[in-house]
Structure formats: structure tokens, C-alpha cells
Amino acid sequence: MLFRSDDALLVDRTLSELPKLKEPFFAVVHVGNTHLPYKVDDKDAPFQPSLSSKAPADNEAYRNYYKNAVYLQDKAVGRFLRDLRETSFGERTVVVFTSDHGEAFREHDQVGHTGSLYEEEIHVPAWLDAPEAALLPEERANVAAYRELPTFHTDLAVTILDLLGIWDAPQMEEHKRGIVGRSLLRPPTDAGVLALTNCSGVWGCAFRNWGVMKGTRKLHAREWDSKWRCFDVKDDPLEKNDLGPEACADLVQEAERVHHGFPGGH
């Protein structure tokens, strides 16, 4: 899967098509230049040295190559927001931004993604940009309250349903039981224990890696690990200090129940 198309061209197309939509609308703008094989403008690449080589000796230059792709994409997204706010519907449009995954650059002996559940792969950016009139004051305060709390992609789905005004619709009641997540427009609540994996029926991976997370404690393992690894990502965001499965004893049982065992098979 290649994403070599120019995000700047996508922004141009999006800005030309949005005015044709009937409000209220839900639109997805899928920028992708930070996905392999990263799109970089050599004439506008502030992070140097920058190389597309994955050789171990070039690791930092390869990381800069990725950062230059992020930089280029940031410019496209920034222009989208600026021009969107200048439209007749811009003052009513809420933008929710996130990424599907991060990238590893040998932090835990891996390169790329779908190899593990370490923070470099699954801790992704997310933000909500809403004009003053688009949210009630209490909704804006609730979103702000989540800024320092662990939030998850599952929360974004519920938040979008809430933004569309259908989360409390009677027709949603039968579906809510199967939905995991919280609306970030509502007062903060405990997310509970969430299952984590890079392997699913939607997107497979080369080897098993899974775990669970509760608050800032994360338990996970890869197929070749001999035991569960436990980290507190608030105190140890780079996951350098494995606290051992004993520190996440309550999560071990839940992880093995949800995932039907240990990734390594024992």
C-alpha cells in the first residue's frame, strides 16, 4: 500500500468539494504522506541530515526523513484549517484529527509499525478544533479536561457520534452496549480496561503482539517475549523501565482472558 499522492493536492480537492455537501455532513480527509514511502520535499526539509536509508548506521537520518514528511503534512493540514475557517460553513465545522499509528526507529529493536504495542507505535497525535459557536461551554471544558488524561481511538468514534447529535438518539440504545469508548464532550470518566493489539481480522501482522491498558498502566508482550511487560507510561513514557508482571497483576488475568493466552503461547 503506497501513499505517494500529494497531501497538498488532497487539501485543494477537499476545499473545492466541501461546499457542495449538504449540512450537516461527515467527511473524512485521509492524508497519508507520513505513511511509507514518506513523501518529502527536498527543498523544504528542515530536519537534517535526512536519508531514506533504513540501514542501522543511518537510523537518525532516517528518523529525520520521517520528520520531514510530518513537517510537510503539517503544512498541508494547517492550510486546510486556515482556509476551512474562511468558508461560510467554517464557523460550524468541527475538525477531529488523529493518526492510525506511529513509527518505531529501533527504540525497542524494531523499525516501522505493527510490530509491537510500545508507545512509539501506538501513542499518536489527536486533537479537536472547534470554533467558539460549535461547542457549548461545558462541552469545551470537558474536552479540555481530557487533555492530560489517557484517551483512545475508541473515544473518538463516540465523540463524533455525539458531535453529530445522535449519541443520545433512542435508535442508538441497542447499539451502545457493543460500543467501547467515551464522548470527550462529556465529563471525564474511567475508560476501564482496554484490549490492545496490532493483529486483527481487519489488519494482520507478522507475529502475535497484544496486551491491555488501564489508565496509564500498560501490559503487553510480543510473540518472542518470555513474560508480560508492565509499564506506567505517565512516569516512563519511553517504556525503558519494565515493572514486571507483578506490578500489573490485575491486568495479566484480563489480558489472558481477552486474548486467550500469552502471545508466546505459554
C-alpha positions in Angstrom: 0.0 0.0 0.0 1.6 3.3 -1.2 0.6 6.8 -0.3 2.7 8.9 -2.7 -0.1 11.2 -3.7 0.5 14.8 -2.5 -1.4 15.8 0.6 -1.4 19.4 -0.6 -3.4 18.3 -3.7 -5.8 16.4 -1.5 -6.4 19.6 0.5 -7.1 21.5 -2.7 -9.6 18.9 -3.8 -11.2 18.8 -0.3 -11.7 22.5 -0.1 -13.3 22.5 -3.5 -15.7 19.7 -2.7 -16.8 20.5 0.8 -19.0 23.5 -0.2 -21.0 21.0 -2.4 -22.0 18.9 0.7 -25.4 19.4 2.4 -25.1 20.3 6.1 -24.8 18.6 8.5 -22.1 16.5 6.8 -19.5 14.0 8.0 -16.4 14.0 5.8 -13.1 12.1 6.0 -9.9 13.6 4.7 -7.3 10.9 4.6 -3.9 12.5 4.4 -1.2 9.9 4.0 2.2 11.3 3.1 3.7 10.2 6.5 3.0 6.6 5.6 5.7 4.6 3.8 7.2 5.6 1.5 7.2 9.0 3.2 6.8 12.0 0.9 9.4 14.6 1.4 10.2 17.9 -0.3 14.0 18.1 -0.5 13.7 21.9 -1.0 11.7 22.2 2.2 13.2 19.7 4.7 14.4 21.4 7.9 15.5 18.2 9.7 19.0 17.2 8.5 20.8 15.0 7.7 17.9 13.3 6.1 18.1 9.9 4.3 15.6 7.3 3.1 18.0 4.5 4.1 16.9 2.1 6.8 20.5 0.9 7.5 21.2 0.9 11.2 24.0 3.4 10.8 21.6 5.8 9.2 18.9 5.5 11.8 18.8 9.1 12.9 18.9 10.4 9.4 16.1 8.0 8.5 14.1 9.4 11.5 14.8 12.9 10.2 13.4 11.8 6.8 10.2 10.8 8.5 10.1 14.1 10.5 10.4 16.0 7.2 7.4 14.1 5.9 5.5 15.0 9.1 6.6 18.7 8.6 5.3 18.7 5.0 2.0 17.1 6.1 1.6 19.7 9.0 1.8 22.5 6.4 -1.0 20.9 4.3 -3.2 20.3 7.4 -2.6 23.8 8.6 -3.6 25.3 5.3 -6.7 23.2 5.3 -7.8 24.5 8.7 -7.0 28.1 7.7 -9.0 28.0 4.5 -11.8 26.0 6.0 -12.4 28.7 8.7 -12.7 31.3 5.9 -15.7 29.5 4.4 -19.4 30.2 5.1 -19.7 26.9 7.0 -16.3 27.0 8.7 -17.7 28.5 11.9 -19.9 25.5 12.3 -17.5 22.8 11.4 -15.6 20.7 14.0 -12.3 19.0 12.9 -11.2 15.9 14.6 -7.6 14.8 13.8 -5.7 11.7 14.6 -3.2 9.1 13.2 -3.6 5.4 12.9 -0.2 4.6 14.2 3.3 5.9 15.0 6.7 4.6 13.8 9.5 2.8 15.5 13.1 3.8 14.9 14.9 1.0 16.8 13.7 2.2 20.2 12.9 -1.4 21.1 14.8 -3.1 18.3 12.2 -2.6 15.7 11.6 -0.4 12.7 8.2 0.7 11.3 4.9 -0.4 12.7 2.6 -3.3 13.5 5.4 -5.0 15.3 4.6 -4.1 18.9 2.5 -2.1 21.3 5.3 0.1 22.6 4.5 3.8 22.8 6.5 4.8 19.7 4.0 2.7 17.6 0.6 3.3 19.3 0.9 6.7 21.1 -0.5 9.0 18.3 -1.5 12.7 18.0 -5.1 13.6 18.3 -6.9 17.0 18.6 -10.2 18.6 18.2 -10.5 22.0 16.6 -13.9 23.6 17.1 -15.0 27.2 16.5 -16.5 29.0 19.5 -20.1 28.6 18.3 -19.7 24.9 17.6 -19.5 23.6 21.2 -21.4 24.5 24.3 -19.2 26.0 27.1 -19.5 22.8 29.2 -18.5 20.7 26.2 -15.4 22.8 25.6 -14.5 22.5 29.3 -14.9 18.7 29.2 -12.7 18.4 26.1 -10.0 20.5 27.9 -10.3 18.3 31.0 -9.3 15.2 28.9 -6.1 16.9 27.7 -3.9 15.4 30.4 -5.8 12.1 30.7 -5.3 8.8 28.7 -7.7 8.8 25.7 -8.1 6.3 23.0 -9.3 5.9 19.4 -12.4 4.2 20.7 -13.3 7.6 22.4 -13.1 9.4 19.1 -15.9 7.3 17.5 -18.2 8.1 20.3 -17.2 11.7 20.3 -18.0 12.0 16.6 -21.4 10.4 17.2 -22.0 13.0 19.9 -20.9 15.9 17.7 -23.4 14.7 15.1 -26.1 14.8 17.8 -27.1 11.1 17.5 -25.3 9.6 20.5 -28.4 10.1 22.7 -30.9 9.2 20.0 -33.3 6.4 21.0 -32.2 4.4 17.9 -28.7 4.2 19.4 -29.6 2.4 22.6 -29.5 -1.1 21.2 -26.0 -0.4 19.7 -24.4 1.3 22.7 -23.9 -2.0 24.5 -21.3 -3.1 22.0 -19.5 0.2 21.7 -16.3 0.8 23.7 -15.4 4.4 24.3 -16.4 7.7 25.9 -17.6 11.0 24.4 -14.9 13.6 25.1 -17.7 16.2 25.1 -19.0 14.7 28.4 -17.4 14.9 31.9 -14.3 12.6 32.2 -14.9 9.0 33.2 -12.7 6.0 33.7 -12.1 4.2 30.5 -11.8 0.8 32.3 -9.5 -1.9 30.9 -9.0 -1.7 27.2 -7.7 -4.5 25.0 -4.7 -3.7 22.8 -3.4 -5.5 19.7 -1.8 -4.9 16.3 -3.3 -8.1 14.9 -7.0 -8.3 13.9 -9.3 -9.5 11.2 -9.1 -6.1 9.6 -5.3 -5.8 9.6 -3.0 -8.7 10.2 0.6 -8.7 11.4 3.7 -10.9 11.0 3.6 -12.2 14.6 1.4 -12.0 17.7 1.6 -8.9 19.9 -1.1 -7.9 22.3 -1.9 -6.6 25.8 -4.3 -4.4 27.8 -4.2 -0.9 29.3 -5.9 0.7 32.3 -5.3 4.4 32.9 -1.5 4.9 32.4 -0.6 1.3 33.1 0.1 -0.8 30.1 0.7 -4.6 29.9 1.9 -6.1 26.7 4.1 -8.7 25.1 5.4 -9.8 21.7 5.4 -13.4 20.4 9.1 -13.9 21.4 8.8 -12.3 24.8 9.2 -14.7 27.8 6.8 -12.8 30.0 4.3 -9.9 30.1 5.9 -6.5 30.3 4.3 -3.8 32.5 4.9 0.0 32.2 3.5 3.2 33.6 3.6 5.4 30.5 3.0 8.6 32.6 6.1 8.1 34.6 8.0 6.2 31.9 6.8 7.5 28.5 9.7 5.8 26.7 9.0 2.5 28.3 12.5 1.9 29.5 11.6 0.6 32.9 9.8 -2.7 32.8 8.0 -3.0 36.2 7.4 -6.7 35.7 4.1 -8.6 35.5 3.7 -8.4 39.3 3.1 -4.6 39.0 0.2 -5.3 36.6 -1.0 -8.5 38.2 -4.7 -7.4 37.9 -4.1 -6.8 34.2 -2.5 -10.2 33.5 -5.6 -12.1 34.1 -7.7 -9.8 32.0 -5.1 -9.9 29.1 -5.1 -13.6 29.0 -8.9 -13.8 29.2 -9.4 -11.3 26.3 -6.6 -12.6 24.1 -7.0 -16.3 25.1 -3.5 -16.7 26.4 0.0 -15.3 26.1 1.5 -14.2 22.8 4.3 -16.6 23.1 2.0 -19.5 23.8 2.8 -20.2 27.5 
